[in-house]
Amino acid sequence: MKHSEIKKVVREGYGKIAKTNSSCCAPTSSCCGGSSADDTSRKIGYTDEELSSVPEGANLGLGCGNPVAFASLKKGETVMDLGSGPGFDCFLAANKVGKSGKVIGIDMTPEMLDRARENARKGNYKNVEFRLGEIENLPAADNSVDAVISNCVINLAPDKKRVFKEAFRVLKPGGRLMVSDIVLTKELPDNIKDSMEAYIGCIAGAISKDEYIMAIKYAGFRDVRIVGESYYLELMNDPGIRDLIEKINIPPDVVKEIAESMVSVKVQGMK
Ligand SMILES: C[S@@+](CC[C@H](N)C(=O)[O-])C[C@H]1O[C@@H](n2cnc3c(N)ncnc32)[C@H](O)[C@@H]1O
């Protein structure tokens, strides 16, 4: 499949998710979603305080980590979130950088942007801006941001090397990259690799951990290191993930194999 066709399917998939999940407490039916978005988010490292600090509906349980928690954001900094979805991490980042700082969320799905902008309005966030765009062609100037964050998105991009190059370009010298994402430790079964449902579900687009780290280094980042990782085994018991497995029609014996192949990593790099 051509890269443009993959992105079209991903955009349509997330467009539907943005439209169908109307409350933060609604069951999610997506990527890394669970029976309730907040339950899933607690499992991947968000605190109750963080969950209650954002506008209702900003968390759809689509992430696979908590990049803001390890980004060491400071007052006055400019942060860019690649694939910002409904804005959850942008709002957490905005709380950290304060009024003198700025957060820019980038997403290619117009329905997600509508939701994110509505959430910003509800929460009266003046220091957050959402821009329509692809993370492979960031709508931002060179050397303009202090930190780039991303949560469970780069696995969805067909050209990951390009995404990291773009992140490097927009960062100021000394700027930092902090991403949570899904990577593989083993090859996925062929029928999963070819499934677009599994692609939208943040499984089939994932690459090996080594390739992922190489792509970050290749873009020019230094001090690249994995600061945390967790296997997906526990999340595989989550009702939302079970829904996805049923939807893709994965035989039970293959489920364990997939779970053992997928790792959620937190990676950092410096420009
Ligand atoms: C799994 S969701 C994660 C959303 C958000 N980071 C969160 O944790 O709630 C993936 C998001 O990335 C967006 N996305 C996927 N591929 C993209 C691309 N190539 N360029 C821009 N946005 C993309 C989707 O539209 C969707 O909103």
The ligand as an SDF file (V2000), in Angstrom:
LIG
                    3D

 27 29  0  0  0  0  0  0  0  0999 V2000
   -3.2790    6.8290   18.8250 C   0  0  0  0  0  0  0  0  0  0  0  0
   -3.8320    8.4850   18.6010 S   0  0  0  0  0  0  0  0  0  0  0  0
   -2.9150    9.3190   19.8720 C   0  0  0  0  0  0  0  0  0  0  0  0
   -3.4680   10.6780   20.2030 C   0  0  0  0  0  0  0  0  0  0  0  0
   -2.7900   11.4190   21.3460 C   0  0  0  0  0  0  0  0  0  0  0  0
   -1.3600   11.4670   21.1970 N   0  0  0  0  0  0  0  0  0  0  0  0
   -3.1520   10.8020   22.6750 C   0  0  0  0  0  0  0  0  0  0  0  0
   -2.3020   10.1500   23.2900 O   0  0  0  0  0  0  0  0  0  0  0  0
   -4.3070   10.9660   23.0790 O   0  0  0  0  0  0  0  0  0  0  0  0
   -3.0080    8.9310   17.1130 C   0  0  0  0  0  0  0  0  0  0  0  0
   -3.2520   10.3460   16.6200 C   0  0  0  0  0  0  0  0  0  0  0  0
   -2.2400   10.6730   15.6820 O   0  0  0  0  0  0  0  0  0  0  0  0
   -2.8040   11.2340   14.5230 C   0  0  0  0  0  0  0  0  0  0  0  0
   -1.9130   10.8580   13.4080 N   0  0  0  0  0  0  0  0  0  0  0  0
   -1.6320    9.6200   12.9660 C   0  0  0  0  0  0  0  0  0  0  0  0
   -0.7340    9.6610   11.9610 N   0  0  0  0  0  0  0  0  0  0  0  0
   -0.4420   10.9800   11.7620 C   0  0  0  0  0  0  0  0  0  0  0  0
    0.4010   11.6850   10.8620 C   0  0  0  0  0  0  0  0  0  0  0  0
    1.1340   11.0210    9.9600 N   0  0  0  0  0  0  0  0  0  0  0  0
    0.4510   13.0300   10.9330 N   0  0  0  0  0  0  0  0  0  0  0  0
   -0.3090   13.7050   11.8560 C   0  0  0  0  0  0  0  0  0  0  0  0
   -1.1330   13.0970   12.7240 N   0  0  0  0  0  0  0  0  0  0  0  0
   -1.1950   11.7450   12.6990 C   0  0  0  0  0  0  0  0  0  0  0  0
   -4.1980   10.6470   14.4540 C   0  0  0  0  0  0  0  0  0  0  0  0
   -5.0560   11.4950   13.7250 O   0  0  0  0  0  0  0  0  0  0  0  0
   -4.5760   10.5440   15.9150 C   0  0  0  0  0  0  0  0  0  0  0  0
   -5.2010   11.7060   16.3900 O   0  0  0  0  0  0  0  0  0  0  0  0
  1  2  1  0
  2  3  1  0
  2 10  1  0
  3  4  1  0
  4  5  1  0
  5  6  1  0
  5  7  1  0
  7  8  2  0
  7  9  1  0
 10 11  1  0
 11 12  1  0
 11 26  1  0
 12 13  1  0
 13 14  1  0
 13 24  1  0
 14 15  1  0
 14 23  1  0
 15 16  2  0
 16 17  1  0
 17 18  1  0
 17 23  2  0
 18 19  1  0
 18 20  2  0
 20 21  1  0
 21 22  2  0
 22 23  1  0
 24 25  1  0
 24 26  1  0
 26 27  1  0
M  CHG  2   2   1   9  -1
M  END
$$$$
